[in-house]
Amino acid sequence: MTFSICVRERYTDEDGGDQVRFGVAVTTRLPGVGTLCPFASSDGAVATQSLVNVELGRKGIEYLGDGLAVDDALEALLNADEGSAQRQLHGVDADGTFAFSGDECNDWYGHREGQNYTVAGNLLTGEDVIEDTAAAYESDAHGDAPLAERLIDALAAGHAAGGDKREDLEVQSAALLVRNTEEEADDPYYNDLRVDASETPVADLRETYETARRGYETILEKYAEEEDGGDEAEADDTGTETDDAGVGADDAGTE
């Protein structure tokens, strides 16, 4: 399933509280990778690939939610998986990272663990794909741009380095998923995007992201304008009531 990146970033919310966001992004020369590989929650991010076992991703996120550390959770799943030699599995939680590549994965394959991220891939043109993906993320880690945007940048760097070596497969896909630990915060919908069938998946994922983000910001502006209009109308009504009360008092005095 080509290559993917999982990321953890700490940040401070609007109230000054400490929070964590988790992200995962992936691309491959097959359709529908978003249904198989990326998993994320407020507890961490996991990617399952190579000969995909979707349960490794689903249960990995479930185990993180139960309080297991990411290395304990994913190692336990691999130990119980008879096909682990053909799997790639990696991820992050609030404190740690984990990456595994079975020795029966297809060349080129490998992985890398950074301080706050993991990258893994198989059937690649070479190690540069992993290295350039990691370098692109590291160059702007915790940057001003939303994590979803920076994950696409990381995929684009790996794709430019060669990406999936199966050039005879035209139908490709890409996906990203970002979650955070803020209980009352809604994740904007540009944090959960997929391109299921395309010849240019990373470029299309970027276009989808940019369109979705513009739409999200437009909606926020629209609601803000409507709310401001409602506040102004309420203020006008309050002023009218005060004036009427003043007239009533004058009338009472005249009588």
PyMOL commands that set and color helices and strands:
alter all, ss='L'
color gray80, all
select helices_A, chain A and resi 33-35+54-65+70-79+84-86+128-139+147-160+189-191+201-254
alter helices_A, ss='H'
color red, helices_A
select strands_A, chain A and resi 3-12+18-28+38-41+44-50+87-93+97-101+110-113+117-121+172-180+192-198
alter strands_A, ss='S'
color yellow, strands_A
deselect
rebuild
show_as cartoon
